[in-house]
Amino acid sequence: MDSRRQLKIASLIKEAFTEILSRNGKSIYGKAFVTVTNVTVTSDLTLTRFYLSIFNAEDPDAVVESFREHKPEIKRQLGEKLRHHLRRIPEVEFFRDETLDNAYRIEAVFKKINDEKDAFERELAEKEALAAKAAVAAKPKAAKKLAAKKTPVKKAAAKKNAK
């Protein structure tokens, strides 16, 4: 669990970093759409981890590598923005945040499961409808069979009535 101070500094660093990205980000990551999803700071405030969500890029890992290549420049710009707030600017690390990708994958799995469930329910309903039709069609035949199997008393009564 992060302390209150870590959370405040992480928030401050995130604000400064997003401002740097909005001004100078295109030179680092090109046409990709990059957002900062999370910033964490270690308890000794010497290391900051940036988690980046990357869209519209052919190779998101290449974009993260581009951030790593520009690390000295980014750290210098962070230092300029935060020099009145922090004594030392922490080291920076960049990671790709895949939580949205995982969420989309999970959503796709749930959609597939629901589609299969719906197909199964439709198939079951069709089978039940066919069974009900077969039962209705079988009832008149069963009534005719019962009528044909008259008891001896009924046969005698039927002969009397016929005369």
PARO-225115 format. One record per atom (N, C-alpha, C): residue number from 0; residue in three letters; x, y, z negated. Coordinates in steps of 0.001 Angstrom, whole numbers, plus 500000, padded with zeros to 6 digits. Layout:
// residues N
+-----+---------+--------+--------+--------+
| num | residuo |     px |     py |     pz |
+-----+---------+--------+--------+--------+
| NUM |     ALA |      X |      Y |      Z |
...
+-----+---------+--------+--------+--------+
END
This chain:
// residues 163
+-----+---------+--------+--------+--------+
| num | residuo |     px |     py |     pz |
+-----+---------+--------+--------+--------+
|   0 |     MET | 500850 | 498823 | 500000 |
|   0 |     MET | 500000 | 500000 | 500000 |
|   0 |     MET | 500889 | 501231 | 500000 |
|   1 |     ASP | 500594 | 502112 | 500926 |
|   1 |     ASP | 501385 | 503330 | 501032 |
|   1 |     ASP | 500983 | 504325 | 499956 |
|   2 |     SER | 501965 | 505072 | 499486 |
|   2 |     SER | 501680 | 506089 | 498477 |
|   2 |     SER | 501045 | 507302 | 499142 |
|   3 |     ARG | 500538 | 508168 | 498334 |
|   3 |     ARG | 499907 | 509381 | 498843 |
|   3 |     ARG | 500917 | 510223 | 499617 |
|   4 |     ARG | 502143 | 510292 | 499107 |
|   4 |     ARG | 503182 | 511080 | 499763 |
|   4 |     ARG | 503512 | 510492 | 501138 |
|   5 |     GLN | 503634 | 509176 | 501228 |
|   5 |     GLN | 503897 | 508538 | 502509 |
|   5 |     GLN | 502791 | 508841 | 503513 |
|   6 |     LEU | 501562 | 508779 | 503053 |
|   6 |     LEU | 500432 | 509053 | 503951 |
|   6 |     LEU | 500438 | 510499 | 504437 |
|   7 |     LYS | 500756 | 511429 | 503549 |
|   7 |     LYS | 500801 | 512846 | 503944 |
|   7 |     LYS | 501910 | 513091 | 504955 |
|   8 |     ILE | 503079 | 512519 | 504701 |
|   8 |     ILE | 504193 | 512721 | 505620 |
|   8 |     ILE | 503921 | 512034 | 506953 |
|   9 |     ALA | 503332 | 510865 | 506919 |
|   9 |     ALA | 502973 | 510173 | 508158 |
|   9 |     ALA | 501992 | 510998 | 508974 |
|  10 |     SER | 501028 | 511588 | 508300 |
|  10 |     SER | 500059 | 512441 | 508994 |
|  10 |     SER | 500740 | 513664 | 509598 |
|  11 |     LEU | 501643 | 514260 | 508867 |
|  11 |     LEU | 502380 | 515434 | 509348 |
|  11 |     LEU | 503232 | 515072 | 510566 |
|  12 |     ILE | 503911 | 513933 | 510494 |
|  12 |     ILE | 504747 | 513481 | 511614 |
|  12 |     ILE | 503878 | 513141 | 512818 |
|  13 |     LYS | 502722 | 512530 | 512586 |
|  13 |     LYS | 501825 | 512181 | 513689 |
|  13 |     LYS | 501343 | 513436 | 514407 |
|  14 |     GLU | 500975 | 514456 | 513666 |
|  14 |     GLU | 500546 | 515716 | 514287 |
|  14 |     GLU | 501650 | 516301 | 515152 |
|  15 |     ALA | 502867 | 516349 | 514603 |
|  15 |     ALA | 503986 | 516913 | 515357 |
|  15 |     ALA | 504282 | 516077 | 516597 |
|  16 |     PHE | 504228 | 514759 | 516459 |
|  16 |     PHE | 504533 | 513878 | 517583 |
|  16 |     PHE | 503486 | 513990 | 518683 |
|  17 |     THR | 502223 | 514065 | 518303 |
|  17 |     THR | 501179 | 514196 | 519330 |
|  17 |     THR | 501302 | 515522 | 520070 |
|  18 |     GLU | 501726 | 516551 | 519366 |
|  18 |     GLU | 501944 | 517838 | 520034 |
|  18 |     GLU | 503105 | 517736 | 521017 |
|  19 |     ILE | 504160 | 517042 | 520621 |
|  19 |     ILE | 505298 | 516827 | 521518 |
|  19 |     ILE | 504853 | 516038 | 522746 |
|  20 |     LEU | 504038 | 515001 | 522533 |
|  20 |     LEU | 503555 | 514199 | 523665 |
|  20 |     LEU | 502678 | 515013 | 524602 |
|  21 |     SER | 501845 | 515859 | 524042 |
|  21 |     SER | 500956 | 516639 | 524907 |
|  21 |     SER | 501741 | 517646 | 525749 |
|  22 |     ARG | 502855 | 518125 | 525236 |
|  22 |     ARG | 503645 | 519108 | 525993 |
|  22 |     ARG | 504677 | 518456 | 526909 |
|  23 |     ASN | 505392 | 517469 | 526402 |
|  23 |     ASN | 506526 | 516919 | 527149 |
|  23 |     ASN | 506389 | 515435 | 527459 |
|  24 |     GLY | 505244 | 514853 | 527192 |
|  24 |     GLY | 505093 | 513412 | 527312 |
|  24 |     GLY | 505194 | 512869 | 528721 |
|  25 |     LYS | 504705 | 513609 | 529692 |
|  25 |     LYS | 504702 | 513102 | 531073 |
|  25 |     LYS | 506116 | 512812 | 531566 |
|  26 |     SER | 507104 | 513553 | 531067 |
|  26 |     SER | 508481 | 513289 | 531485 |
|  26 |     SER | 508999 | 511986 | 530883 |
|  27 |     ILE | 508379 | 511538 | 529807 |
|  27 |     ILE | 508822 | 510301 | 529153 |
|  27 |     ILE | 508104 | 509091 | 529734 |
|  28 |     TYR | 506777 | 509152 | 529815 |
|  28 |     TYR | 506022 | 507956 | 530174 |
|  28 |     TYR | 505329 | 508019 | 531518 |
|  29 |     GLY | 505452 | 509079 | 532254 |
|  29 |     GLY | 504913 | 509146 | 533615 |
|  29 |     GLY | 503402 | 509276 | 533657 |
|  30 |     LYS | 502761 | 508462 | 534497 |
|  30 |     LYS | 501317 | 508563 | 534723 |
|  30 |     LYS | 500482 | 507778 | 533721 |
|  31 |     ALA | 501110 | 507035 | 532848 |
|  31 |     ALA | 500373 | 506221 | 531880 |
|  31 |     ALA | 499615 | 507119 | 530906 |
|  32 |     PHE | 498578 | 506568 | 530317 |
|  32 |     PHE | 497803 | 507263 | 529289 |
|  32 |     PHE | 498235 | 506692 | 527949 |
|  33 |     VAL | 498916 | 507505 | 527134 |
|  33 |     VAL | 499494 | 507050 | 525878 |
|  33 |     VAL | 498833 | 507789 | 524726 |
|  34 |     THR | 498399 | 507040 | 523727 |
|  34 |     THR | 497874 | 507645 | 522509 |
|  34 |     THR | 498602 | 507049 | 521311 |
|  35 |     VAL | 498728 | 507850 | 520280 |
|  35 |     VAL | 499364 | 507396 | 519046 |
|  35 |     VAL | 498256 | 506863 | 518158 |
|  36 |     THR | 498266 | 505567 | 517907 |
|  36 |     THR | 497193 | 504972 | 517110 |
|  36 |     THR | 497512 | 504968 | 515627 |
|  37 |     ASN | 498800 | 504851 | 515293 |
|  37 |     ASN | 499153 | 504792 | 513884 |
|  37 |     ASN | 500601 | 505228 | 513708 |
|  38 |     VAL | 500873 | 505842 | 512571 |
|  38 |     VAL | 502234 | 506210 | 512190 |
|  38 |     VAL | 502428 | 505748 | 510759 |
|  39 |     THR | 503502 | 505002 | 510532 |
|  39 |     THR | 503812 | 504573 | 509170 |
|  39 |     THR | 505203 | 505069 | 508803 |
|  40 |     VAL | 505371 | 505345 | 507528 |
|  40 |     VAL | 506650 | 505814 | 507001 |
|  40 |     VAL | 507041 | 504865 | 505881 |
|  41 |     THR | 508317 | 504482 | 505847 |
|  41 |     THR | 508780 | 503604 | 504781 |
|  41 |     THR | 508764 | 504349 | 503458 |
|  42 |     SER | 508842 | 503609 | 502367 |
|  42 |     SER | 508737 | 504222 | 501037 |
|  42 |     SER | 509892 | 505178 | 500738 |
|  43 |     ASP | 511063 | 504942 | 501336 |
|  43 |     ASP | 512185 | 505858 | 501103 |
|  43 |     ASP | 512227 | 506993 | 502126 |
|  44 |     LEU | 511243 | 507060 | 502997 |
|  44 |     LEU | 511064 | 508125 | 503991 |
|  44 |     LEU | 512217 | 508211 | 504990 |
|  45 |     THR | 512890 | 507111 | 505245 |
|  45 |     THR | 514005 | 507131 | 506189 |
|  45 |     THR | 513652 | 506540 | 507546 |
|  46 |     LEU | 512498 | 505926 | 507663 |
|  46 |     LEU | 512110 | 505288 | 508913 |
|  46 |     LEU | 510637 | 505538 | 509197 |
|  47 |     THR | 510372 | 505951 | 510415 |
|  47 |     THR | 508992 | 506163 | 510868 |
|  47 |     THR | 508726 | 505233 | 512037 |
|  48 |     ARG | 507578 | 504559 | 511968 |
|  48 |     ARG | 507171 | 503662 | 513053 |
|  48 |     ARG | 505952 | 504242 | 513744 |
|  49 |     PHE | 506067 | 504388 | 515061 |
|  49 |     PHE | 504963 | 504893 | 515869 |
|  49 |     PHE | 504351 | 503714 | 516615 |
|  50 |     TYR | 503039 | 503581 | 516513 |
|  50 |     TYR | 502310 | 502549 | 517244 |
|  50 |     TYR | 501550 | 503223 | 518370 |
|  51 |     LEU | 501864 | 502827 | 519593 |
|  51 |     LEU | 501346 | 503490 | 520788 |
|  51 |     LEU | 500387 | 502581 | 521536 |
|  52 |     SER | 499250 | 503138 | 521899 |
|  52 |     SER | 498287 | 502440 | 522739 |
|  52 |     SER | 498493 | 502944 | 524160 |
|  53 |     ILE | 498732 | 502027 | 525099 |
|  53 |     ILE | 499128 | 502411 | 526455 |
|  53 |     ILE | 498120 | 501862 | 527450 |
|  54 |     PHE | 497567 | 502770 | 528257 |
|  54 |     PHE | 496606 | 502410 | 529297 |
|  54 |     PHE | 497098 | 502933 | 530635 |
|  55 |     ASN | 496548 | 502378 | 531694 |
|  55 |     ASN | 496824 | 502833 | 533045 |
|  55 |     ASN | 498312 | 502746 | 533376 |
|  56 |     ALA | 498948 | 501707 | 532896 |
|  56 |     ALA | 500364 | 501484 | 533201 |
|  56 |     ALA | 500526 | 500070 | 533734 |
|  57 |     GLU | 501363 | 499919 | 534752 |
|  57 |     GLU | 501594 | 498588 | 535307 |
|  57 |     GLU | 502308 | 497705 | 534294 |
|  58 |     ASP | 503285 | 498286 | 533595 |
|  58 |     ASP | 504036 | 497534 | 532599 |
|  58 |     ASP | 504101 | 498345 | 531303 |
|  59 |     PRO | 503196 | 498086 | 530359 |
|  59 |     PRO | 503197 | 498847 | 529105 |
|  59 |     PRO | 504495 | 498711 | 528310 |
|  60 |     ASP | 505141 | 497552 | 528416 |
|  60 |     ASP | 506397 | 497373 | 527696 |
|  60 |     ASP | 507489 | 498283 | 528252 |
|  61 |     ALA | 507446 | 498568 | 529538 |
|  61 |     ALA | 508407 | 499494 | 530134 |
|  61 |     ALA | 508189 | 500905 | 529604 |
|  62 |     VAL | 506939 | 501259 | 529343 |
|  62 |     VAL | 506645 | 502579 | 528783 |
|  62 |     VAL | 507224 | 502687 | 527371 |
|  63 |     VAL | 507066 | 501638 | 526572 |
|  63 |     VAL | 507633 | 501636 | 525218 |
|  63 |     VAL | 509152 | 501725 | 525298 |
|  64 |     GLU | 509729 | 501018 | 526248 |
|  64 |     GLU | 511188 | 501074 | 526426 |
|  64 |     GLU | 511628 | 502479 | 526823 |
|  65 |     SER | 510821 | 503155 | 527609 |
|  65 |     SER | 511120 | 504534 | 527977 |
|  65 |     SER | 511130 | 505443 | 526745 |
|  66 |     PHE | 510189 | 505204 | 525822 |
|  66 |     PHE | 510190 | 505967 | 524573 |
|  66 |     PHE | 511474 | 505695 | 523782 |
|  67 |     ARG | 511895 | 504436 | 523774 |
|  67 |     ARG | 513117 | 504090 | 523032 |
|  67 |     ARG | 514344 | 504748 | 523651 |
|  68 |     GLU | 514351 | 504869 | 524969 |
|  68 |     GLU | 515468 | 505538 | 525641 |
|  68 |     GLU | 515501 | 507027 | 525314 |
|  69 |     HIS | 514344 | 507628 | 525125 |
|  69 |     HIS | 514255 | 509058 | 524830 |
|  69 |     HIS | 514229 | 509341 | 523323 |
|  70 |     LYS | 514581 | 508366 | 522514 |
|  70 |     LYS | 514514 | 508509 | 521064 |
|  70 |     LYS | 515310 | 509716 | 520539 |
|  71 |     PRO | 516555 | 509961 | 520977 |
|  71 |     PRO | 517292 | 511121 | 520440 |
|  71 |     PRO | 516597 | 512449 | 520739 |
|  72 |     GLU | 516060 | 512573 | 521932 |
|  72 |     GLU | 515351 | 513796 | 522312 |
|  72 |     GLU | 514074 | 513974 | 521476 |
|  73 |     ILE | 513347 | 512898 | 521282 |
|  73 |     ILE | 512111 | 512957 | 520494 |
|  73 |     ILE | 512422 | 513298 | 519048 |
|  74 |     LYS | 513474 | 512686 | 518505 |
|  74 |     LYS | 513849 | 512965 | 517117 |
|  74 |     LYS | 514272 | 514425 | 516958 |
|  75 |     ARG | 514979 | 514954 | 517947 |
|  75 |     ARG | 515392 | 516364 | 517896 |
|  75 |     ARG | 514165 | 517283 | 517905 |
|  76 |     GLN | 513209 | 516968 | 518772 |
|  76 |     GLN | 511996 | 517790 | 518835 |
|  76 |     GLN | 511191 | 517682 | 517545 |
|  77 |     LEU | 511134 | 516485 | 516963 |
|  77 |     LEU | 510459 | 516329 | 515669 |
|  77 |     LEU | 511165 | 517159 | 514598 |
|  78 |     GLY | 512495 | 517158 | 514651 |
|  78 |     GLY | 513261 | 517949 | 513690 |
|  78 |     GLY | 512951 | 519427 | 513799 |
|  79 |     GLU | 512811 | 519922 | 515022 |
|  79 |     GLU | 512467 | 521335 | 515215 |
|  79 |     GLU | 511083 | 521654 | 514651 |
|  80 |     LYS | 510144 | 520731 | 514842 |
|  80 |     LYS | 508775 | 520968 | 514365 |
|  80 |     LYS | 508665 | 520841 | 512846 |
|  81 |     LEU | 509432 | 519926 | 512260 |
|  81 |     LEU | 509252 | 519601 | 510841 |
|  81 |     LEU | 510367 | 520128 | 509938 |
|  82 |     ARG | 511231 | 520988 | 510430 |
|  82 |     ARG | 512383 | 521418 | 509634 |
|  82 |     ARG | 511984 | 522167 | 508367 |
|  83 |     HIS | 510825 | 522774 | 508347 |
|  83 |     HIS | 510381 | 523495 | 507149 |
|  83 |     HIS | 509600 | 522596 | 506187 |
|  84 |     HIS | 509317 | 521372 | 506600 |
|  84 |     HIS | 508520 | 520470 | 505786 |
|  84 |     HIS | 509323 | 519314 | 505190 |
|  85 |     LEU | 510368 | 518881 | 505903 |
|  85 |     LEU | 511150 | 517724 | 505464 |
|  85 |     LEU | 512634 | 518086 | 505393 |
|  86 |     ARG | 513319 | 517506 | 504424 |
|  86 |     ARG | 514764 | 517730 | 504331 |
|  86 |     ARG | 515501 | 516942 | 505400 |
|  87 |     ARG | 515094 | 515680 | 505547 |
|  87 |     ARG | 515718 | 514812 | 506542 |
|  87 |     ARG | 514643 | 514277 | 507477 |
|  88 |     ILE | 514979 | 514247 | 508728 |
|  88 |     ILE | 514054 | 513673 | 509710 |
|  88 |     ILE | 514330 | 512174 | 509757 |
|  89 |     PRO | 513300 | 511359 | 509551 |
|  89 |     PRO | 513515 | 509902 | 509537 |
|  89 |     PRO | 513849 | 509359 | 510920 |
|  90 |     GLU | 514455 | 508195 | 510920 |
|  90 |     GLU | 514685 | 507486 | 512173 |
|  90 |     GLU | 513318 | 507098 | 512743 |
|  91 |     VAL | 513257 | 506938 | 514058 |
|  91 |     VAL | 511971 | 506612 | 514681 |
|  91 |     VAL | 512073 | 505285 | 515420 |
|  92 |     GLU | 510999 | 504541 | 515369 |
|  92 |     GLU | 510852 | 503292 | 516121 |
|  92 |     GLU | 509513 | 503330 | 516833 |
|  93 |     PHE | 509468 | 502696 | 517992 |
|  93 |     PHE | 508245 | 502690 | 518784 |
|  93 |     PHE | 507793 | 501254 | 519013 |
|  94 |     PHE | 506497 | 501042 | 518839 |
|  94 |     PHE | 505899 | 499727 | 519044 |
|  94 |     PHE | 504625 | 499884 | 519852 |
|  95 |     ARG | 504327 | 498862 | 520607 |
|  95 |     ARG | 503076 | 498857 | 521370 |
|  95 |     ARG | 501963 | 498339 | 520470 |
|  96 |     ASP | 500894 | 499088 | 520393 |
|  96 |     ASP | 499747 | 498691 | 519585 |
|  96 |     ASP | 498790 | 497905 | 520485 |
|  97 |     GLU | 498595 | 496646 | 520155 |
|  97 |     GLU | 497784 | 495770 | 520991 |
|  97 |     GLU | 496420 | 495469 | 520375 |
|  98 |     THR | 496008 | 496244 | 519384 |
|  98 |     THR | 494738 | 495953 | 518729 |
|  98 |     THR | 493558 | 496112 | 519693 |
|  99 |     LEU | 493592 | 497119 | 520552 |
|  99 |     LEU | 492497 | 497293 | 521507 |
|  99 |     LEU | 492486 | 496165 | 522542 |
| 100 |     ASP | 493668 | 495750 | 522975 |
| 100 |     ASP | 493732 | 494626 | 523911 |
| 100 |     ASP | 493150 | 493372 | 523272 |
| 101 |     ASN | 493511 | 493139 | 522020 |
| 101 |     ASN | 492972 | 491975 | 521304 |
| 101 |     ASN | 491466 | 492099 | 521126 |
| 102 |     ALA | 490984 | 493300 | 520846 |
| 102 |     ALA | 489542 | 493508 | 520688 |
| 102 |     ALA | 488810 | 493197 | 521996 |
| 103 |     TYR | 489378 | 493624 | 523135 |
| 103 |     TYR | 488759 | 493327 | 524424 |
| 103 |     TYR | 488757 | 491825 | 524701 |
| 104 |     ARG | 489859 | 491145 | 524347 |
| 104 |     ARG | 489921 | 489705 | 524543 |
| 104 |     ARG | 488875 | 488995 | 523688 |
| 105 |     ILE | 488758 | 489399 | 522441 |
| 105 |     ILE | 487781 | 488786 | 521542 |
| 105 |     ILE | 486367 | 489049 | 522042 |
| 106 |     GLU | 486125 | 490262 | 522505 |
| 106 |     GLU | 484802 | 490598 | 523047 |
| 106 |     GLU | 484477 | 489740 | 524261 |
| 107 |     ALA | 485462 | 489491 | 525105 |
| 107 |     ALA | 485253 | 488643 | 526281 |
| 107 |     ALA | 484922 | 487208 | 525856 |
| 108 |     VAL | 485598 | 486720 | 524823 |
| 108 |     VAL | 485321 | 485363 | 524333 |
| 108 |     VAL | 483896 | 485287 | 523785 |
| 109 |     PHE | 483489 | 486295 | 523002 |
| 109 |     PHE | 482122 | 486301 | 522466 |
| 109 |     PHE | 481095 | 486387 | 523587 |
| 110 |     LYS | 481373 | 487176 | 524614 |
| 110 |     LYS | 480451 | 487284 | 525744 |
| 110 |     LYS | 480323 | 485932 | 526444 |
| 111 |     LYS | 481441 | 485236 | 526619 |
| 111 |     LYS | 481406 | 483917 | 527262 |
| 111 |     LYS | 480597 | 482936 | 526416 |
| 112 |     ILE | 480801 | 482974 | 525104 |
| 112 |     ILE | 480045 | 482087 | 524211 |
| 112 |     ILE | 478558 | 482390 | 524290 |
| 113 |     ASN | 478190 | 483673 | 524273 |
| 113 |     ASN | 476775 | 484053 | 524352 |
| 113 |     ASN | 476169 | 483653 | 525695 |
| 114 |     ASP | 476927 | 483801 | 526780 |
| 114 |     ASP | 476428 | 483394 | 528096 |
| 114 |     ASP | 476184 | 481886 | 528133 |
| 115 |     GLU | 477119 | 481116 | 527571 |
| 115 |     GLU | 476942 | 479668 | 527534 |
| 115 |     GLU | 475743 | 479283 | 526669 |
| 116 |     LYS | 475568 | 480000 | 525549 |
| 116 |     LYS | 474427 | 479734 | 524669 |
| 116 |     LYS | 473120 | 480027 | 525398 |
| 117 |     ASP | 473061 | 481164 | 526101 |
| 117 |     ASP | 471853 | 481513 | 526850 |
| 117 |     ASP | 471558 | 480481 | 527934 |
| 118 |     ALA | 472591 | 480028 | 528643 |
| 118 |     ALA | 472398 | 479018 | 529684 |
| 118 |     ALA | 471887 | 477714 | 529072 |
| 119 |     PHE | 472441 | 477341 | 527928 |
| 119 |     PHE | 472001 | 476123 | 527245 |
| 119 |     PHE | 470551 | 476252 | 526807 |
| 120 |     GLU | 470170 | 477403 | 526260 |
| 120 |     GLU | 468786 | 477617 | 525824 |
| 120 |     GLU | 467826 | 477579 | 527001 |
| 121 |     ARG | 468212 | 478162 | 528143 |
| 121 |     ARG | 467364 | 478111 | 529337 |
| 121 |     ARG | 467186 | 476671 | 529809 |
| 122 |     GLU | 468293 | 475931 | 529827 |
| 122 |     GLU | 468230 | 474532 | 530254 |
| 122 |     GLU | 467350 | 473718 | 529315 |
| 123 |     LEU | 467467 | 473954 | 528027 |
| 123 |     LEU | 466650 | 473255 | 527040 |
| 123 |     LEU | 465161 | 473605 | 527226 |
| 124 |     ALA | 464863 | 474882 | 527464 |
| 124 |     ALA | 463480 | 475307 | 527678 |
| 124 |     ALA | 462903 | 474655 | 528936 |
| 125 |     GLU | 463713 | 474552 | 529995 |
| 125 |     GLU | 463243 | 473907 | 531226 |
| 125 |     GLU | 462936 | 472430 | 530986 |
| 126 |     LYS | 463804 | 471757 | 530234 |
| 126 |     LYS | 463572 | 470345 | 529933 |
| 126 |     LYS | 462316 | 470153 | 529095 |
| 127 |     GLU | 462102 | 471049 | 528127 |
| 127 |     GLU | 460896 | 470972 | 527299 |
| 127 |     GLU | 459653 | 471209 | 528137 |
| 128 |     ALA | 459726 | 472147 | 529088 |
| 128 |     ALA | 458584 | 472419 | 529962 |
| 128 |     ALA | 458276 | 471207 | 530839 |
| 129 |     LEU | 459300 | 470574 | 531367 |
| 129 |     LEU | 459091 | 469370 | 532185 |
| 129 |     LEU | 458501 | 468245 | 531349 |
| 130 |     ALA | 458966 | 468100 | 530114 |
| 130 |     ALA | 458432 | 467054 | 529232 |
| 130 |     ALA | 456967 | 467337 | 528904 |
| 131 |     ALA | 456621 | 468609 | 528695 |
| 131 |     ALA | 455229 | 468961 | 528407 |
| 131 |     ALA | 454345 | 468679 | 529616 |
| 132 |     LYS | 454829 | 468977 | 530819 |
| 132 |     LYS | 454056 | 468692 | 532038 |
| 132 |     LYS | 453858 | 467191 | 532205 |
| 133 |     ALA | 454905 | 466448 | 531923 |
| 133 |     ALA | 454803 | 464996 | 532039 |
| 133 |     ALA | 453809 | 464446 | 531031 |
| 134 |     ALA | 453780 | 465013 | 529838 |
| 134 |     ALA | 452833 | 464555 | 528811 |
| 134 |     ALA | 451404 | 464876 | 529227 |
| 135 |     VAL | 451182 | 466045 | 529795 |
| 135 |     VAL | 449840 | 466421 | 530253 |
| 135 |     VAL | 449408 | 465522 | 531409 |
| 136 |     ALA | 450321 | 465218 | 532318 |
| 136 |     ALA | 449994 | 464359 | 533458 |
| 136 |     ALA | 449741 | 462924 | 533001 |
| 137 |     ALA | 450360 | 462501 | 531945 |
| 137 |     ALA | 450200 | 461131 | 531460 |
| 137 |     ALA | 448889 | 460948 | 530710 |
| 138 |     LYS | 448293 | 461982 | 530161 |
| 138 |     LYS | 447061 | 461853 | 529383 |
| 138 |     LYS | 445886 | 461336 | 530203 |
| 139 |     PRO | 445597 | 461830 | 531387 |
| 139 |     PRO | 444465 | 461273 | 532149 |
| 139 |     PRO | 444674 | 459807 | 532506 |
| 140 |     LYS | 445887 | 459424 | 532809 |
| 140 |     LYS | 446152 | 458023 | 533129 |
| 140 |     LYS | 445883 | 457154 | 531911 |
| 141 |     ALA | 446289 | 457644 | 530751 |
| 141 |     ALA | 446074 | 456888 | 529519 |
| 141 |     ALA | 444574 | 456785 | 529232 |
| 142 |     ALA | 443808 | 457836 | 529510 |
| 142 |     ALA | 442348 | 457801 | 529280 |
| 142 |     ALA | 441696 | 456780 | 530215 |
| 143 |     LYS | 442173 | 456699 | 531461 |
| 143 |     LYS | 441609 | 455733 | 532408 |
| 143 |     LYS | 441913 | 454310 | 531959 |
| 144 |     LYS | 443111 | 454108 | 531441 |
| 144 |     LYS | 443483 | 452775 | 530963 |
| 144 |     LYS | 442610 | 452366 | 529792 |
| 145 |     LEU | 442340 | 453326 | 528899 |
| 145 |     LEU | 441485 | 453020 | 527754 |
| 145 |     LEU | 440061 | 452726 | 528213 |
| 146 |     ALA | 439610 | 453450 | 529208 |
| 146 |     ALA | 438257 | 453207 | 529709 |
| 146 |     ALA | 438166 | 451827 | 530370 |
| 147 |     ALA | 439229 | 451418 | 531015 |
| 147 |     ALA | 439226 | 450118 | 531677 |
| 147 |     ALA | 439226 | 448989 | 530661 |
| 148 |     LYS | 439838 | 449216 | 529517 |
| 148 |     LYS | 439887 | 448192 | 528473 |
| 148 |     LYS | 438674 | 448357 | 527570 |
| 149 |     LYS | 437520 | 447942 | 528049 |
| 149 |     LYS | 436310 | 448062 | 527236 |
| 149 |     LYS | 436209 | 446866 | 526322 |
| 150 |     THR | 435706 | 447091 | 525183 |
| 150 |     THR | 435497 | 446004 | 524224 |
| 150 |     THR | 434300 | 445171 | 524685 |
| 151 |     PRO | 434146 | 443924 | 524198 |
| 151 |     PRO | 433019 | 443069 | 524626 |
| 151 |     PRO | 431670 | 443710 | 524330 |
| 152 |     VAL | 431556 | 444453 | 523250 |
| 152 |     VAL | 430278 | 445094 | 522915 |
| 152 |     VAL | 429953 | 446137 | 523972 |
| 153 |     LYS | 430970 | 446890 | 524364 |
| 153 |     LYS | 430758 | 447947 | 525356 |
| 153 |     LYS | 430445 | 447340 | 526715 |
| 154 |     LYS | 431088 | 446173 | 527022 |
| 154 |     LYS | 430806 | 445523 | 528303 |
| 154 |     LYS | 429345 | 445077 | 528363 |
| 155 |     ALA | 428858 | 444532 | 527296 |
| 155 |     ALA | 427455 | 444072 | 527260 |
| 155 |     ALA | 426506 | 445257 | 527396 |
| 156 |     ALA | 426823 | 446342 | 526721 |
| 156 |     ALA | 425998 | 447549 | 526806 |
| 156 |     ALA | 426039 | 448116 | 528215 |
| 157 |     ALA | 427184 | 448029 | 528852 |
| 157 |     ALA | 427330 | 448561 | 530197 |
| 157 |     ALA | 426511 | 447723 | 531181 |
| 158 |     LYS | 426427 | 446377 | 530981 |
| 158 |     LYS | 425646 | 445502 | 531841 |
| 158 |     LYS | 424166 | 445781 | 531669 |
| 159 |     LYS | 423728 | 446026 | 530436 |
| 159 |     LYS | 422316 | 446340 | 530188 |
| 159 |     LYS | 421911 | 447598 | 530889 |
| 160 |     ASN | 422746 | 448574 | 530805 |
| 160 |     ASN | 422446 | 449874 | 531401 |
| 160 |     ASN | 422456 | 449787 | 532920 |
| 161 |     ALA | 423262 | 448898 | 533446 |
| 161 |     ALA | 423366 | 448769 | 534894 |
| 161 |     ALA | 422096 | 448135 | 535468 |
| 162 |     LYS | 421403 | 447296 | 534710 |
| 162 |     LYS | 420216 | 446608 | 535210 |
| 162 |     LYS | 419077 | 447529 | 535205 |
+-----+---------+--------+--------+--------+
END
